[in-house]
């Protein structure tokens, strides 16, 4: 599987191909040209930040470069954001919101393995389309307690949903201890998945971006991880 970055965001099937945060925020900024100035300016800064993160990465991102690319002065930036990390966190909040909106739905109607494969594809394609934003998230996870708390909340909600599905599929109603076991196991699998997605370029040997990453291989690994760890054996 390869990425075609020439397509406009609306041409993608987000559930199967993921989305680029930068492309979506740029499109939204273009559509806000008739909105009041404050709304337009904030949307432009977010779109520029998302694009520049993917171009240069979090470590090389500077406020001077951002405002230069946006055609603004430094003082304008501080009317909306307090720091470089503040605007990157705002982009991450957009990413998490879009991730919830566009996640695959209706998994029960297509069977377990097909549902896992669709979810794996979505997660891998999101990481592949936003690699340096994922890197920025990992840096901020270590530096900013608010980001760590937000990621933990997102993962807890996801884990609770999966545990409910596991309980629904169990031959008998799981007791309290079994549910506690499933909850911890599910969170462990989510953490392993997050680590794979954040490290997949390095693990593939394509971290220099010169060699194409085999996304189908990453998806197969994700499928195998989720199915074997959580669904292969009966819950009991």
C-alpha positions as a printed Julia matrix, in Angstrom:
236×3 Matrix{Float64}:
   0.0     0.0    0.0
   1.32    3.44  -0.87
   0.21    7.0   -0.17
  -1.02    9.34  -2.88
  -0.56   12.85  -1.51
  -1.94   14.44  -4.68
  -5.56   13.81  -3.81
  -7.63   16.46  -2.1
  -8.81   15.55   1.41
 -12.46   15.16   0.41
 -11.49   12.5   -2.16
 -10.26   10.12   0.52
 -12.29    7.49   2.29
 -11.14    8.48   5.76
 -12.09    5.13   7.33
  -9.79    3.22   4.95
  -7.12    5.8    4.09
  -6.94    8.04   7.13
  -6.52   11.79   6.78
  -3.85   14.46   6.84
  -4.51   16.98   9.61
  -2.62   19.62   7.65
  -4.78   19.14   4.55
  -8.03   19.31   6.51
  -6.99   22.41   8.48
  -5.8    24.13   5.3
  -9.14   23.42   3.64
 -11.01   24.75   6.67
  -8.9    27.9    6.7
  -9.73   28.53   3.04
 -13.44   28.16   3.77
 -13.27   30.73   6.58
 -12.35   33.69   4.39
 -15.76   35.27   4.96
 -15.65   34.78   8.73
 -14.61   37.49  11.17
 -10.9    38.28  11.3
 -10.17   36.63  14.64
 -11.62   33.31  13.48
  -9.77   33.51  10.15
  -6.45   34.34  11.76
  -6.6    31.51  14.29
  -7.6    29.02  11.57
  -4.69   30.19   9.4
  -2.18   29.82  12.23
  -3.4    26.3   13.0
  -3.23   25.28   9.33
   0.29   26.7    8.94
   1.42   25.02  12.15
   0.06   21.64  11.05
   1.82   21.91   7.69
   5.11   23.11   9.16
   5.14   20.32  11.75
   5.03   17.81   8.89
   7.73   19.69   6.98
  10.31   20.32   9.7
   9.18   18.45  12.84
   8.51   19.74  16.33
  12.16   20.28  17.33
  12.83   22.57  14.34
   9.54   24.45  14.57
   9.89   28.12  15.56
   7.37   30.89  16.13
   9.27   33.2   13.78
   9.04   30.64  11.01
   5.33   30.05  11.66
   4.38   33.73  11.49
   6.58   34.19   8.45
   4.79   31.39   6.62
   1.43   32.83   7.72
   2.35   36.34   6.58
   1.85   37.77  10.08
   3.94   39.45  12.76
   5.11   37.77  15.94
   2.77   39.86  18.12
  -0.24   38.46  16.28
   0.76   34.93  17.23
   0.68   35.78  20.94
  -2.88   37.04  20.67
  -3.93   33.43  20.05
  -1.24   31.15  21.49
   1.2    31.47  24.37
   4.04   29.36  22.98
   5.17   26.91  20.34
   3.94   23.97  22.42
   0.58   25.7   22.91
  -0.18   25.82  19.18
   1.09   22.27  18.66
  -1.25   21.09  21.43
  -4.1    22.9   19.64
  -3.25   21.01  16.44
  -3.21   17.76  18.42
  -6.68   18.54  19.82
  -7.9    18.93  16.24
  -6.28   15.59  15.39
  -8.0    13.8   18.26
 -11.37   15.34  17.38
 -11.03   14.37  13.71
  -9.9    10.89  14.72
 -13.15   10.39  16.67
 -15.32   11.85  13.91
 -13.9     9.75  11.09
 -13.14    6.48  12.89
 -14.69    3.38  11.23
 -18.2     2.62  12.43
 -20.56   -0.33  12.18
 -17.95   -2.95  13.0
 -20.45   -5.49  14.29
 -22.03   -5.83  10.86
 -18.85   -6.97   9.07
 -17.41   -9.63  11.36
 -14.65   -9.6   13.95
 -11.54  -10.03  11.79
 -12.79   -7.62   9.14
 -13.57   -5.09  11.86
 -10.1    -5.44  13.39
  -8.51   -5.09   9.94
 -10.47   -1.93   9.2
  -9.5    -0.4   12.55
  -5.84   -1.37  12.03
  -5.86    0.15   8.55
  -7.33    3.39   9.87
  -4.76    3.66  12.69
  -1.79    2.86  10.45
  -2.87    5.25   7.7
  -3.39    8.05  10.24
   0.14    7.58  11.52
   1.5     7.38   7.97
  -0.21   10.61   6.93
   0.81   12.52  10.06
   4.21   11.07  11.03
   5.8    14.2   12.47
   2.65   15.17  14.33
   2.82   11.73  15.97
   6.46   12.46  16.83
   5.44   15.8   18.34
   2.81   14.02  20.42
   5.43   11.64  21.79
   7.72   14.55  22.74
   4.9    16.43  24.46
   3.81   13.26  26.25
   7.13   13.36  28.08
   7.19   17.13  28.6
   3.6    18.16  29.25
   1.33   16.56  31.9
  -1.78   17.92  30.15
  -0.96   16.03  26.95
  -0.19   12.86  28.91
  -3.52   13.2   30.72
  -5.4    13.73  27.45
  -3.82   10.7   25.79
  -4.56    8.59  28.87
  -8.21    9.71  28.73
  -8.52    8.89  25.02
  -6.98    5.46  25.59
  -9.17    4.77  28.62
 -12.35    5.51  26.65
 -11.11    3.29  23.83
 -10.18    0.5   26.27
 -13.6     0.63  27.98
 -15.31    0.24  24.61
 -13.15   -2.77  23.71
 -13.72   -4.43  27.09
 -17.47   -4.11  26.59
 -17.09   -5.85  23.23
 -14.98   -8.61  24.79
 -17.59   -9.11  27.52
 -20.36   -9.24  24.92
 -18.55  -12.01  23.06
 -17.73  -14.06  26.18
 -19.54  -17.41  26.59
 -20.5   -16.41  30.15
 -20.87  -13.03  31.81
 -17.37  -12.08  33.07
 -17.0   -11.47  36.79
 -15.31   -8.44  38.35
 -11.82   -9.97  38.4
 -12.07  -11.05  34.77
 -13.18   -7.59  33.7
 -10.28   -6.04  35.6
  -7.89   -8.45  33.83
  -9.37   -7.63  30.42
  -9.16   -3.9   31.12
  -5.46   -4.02  31.99
  -4.71   -6.36  29.08
  -6.55   -4.08  26.66
  -4.65   -1.02  27.85
  -1.4    -2.94  27.4
  -2.34   -3.78  23.8
  -3.27   -0.13  23.14
   0.12    0.97  24.49
   1.9    -1.57  22.29
  -0.08   -0.34  19.28
   0.8     3.28  20.07
   4.47    2.37  20.31
   4.35    0.52  17.01
   2.67    3.44  15.25
   5.06    6.02  16.66
   8.11    3.87  15.83
   7.0     2.24  12.59
   9.37    4.23  10.34
  12.34    3.43  12.55
  11.33   -0.22  12.98
  10.94   -0.63   9.24
  14.38    0.78   8.5
  12.73    3.6    6.53
  13.06    6.29   9.19
  15.07    8.43   6.76
  11.98    8.5    4.48
  14.15    7.46   1.48
  12.68    3.97   1.26
   8.91    3.44   1.05
   7.35    1.98   4.16
   5.42   -1.26   3.66
   2.12   -0.15   5.18
   0.43   -3.46   4.4
   3.04   -5.19   6.56
   2.41   -2.79   9.45
  -1.34   -3.38   9.13
  -0.8    -7.16   9.18
   1.24   -6.83  12.38
  -1.48   -4.68  13.96
  -4.17   -7.19  12.93
  -2.19  -10.04  14.43
  -1.45   -8.15  17.64
  -5.07   -7.27  18.32
  -6.6   -10.59  17.29
  -4.12  -12.83  19.09
  -3.85  -10.75  22.25
  -7.54  -10.08  22.82
  -9.82  -12.26  20.7
  -8.08  -15.5   19.81
  -8.97  -17.27  23.03
 -12.34  -17.39  24.74
 -12.83  -14.95  27.57
 -13.15  -16.82  30.83
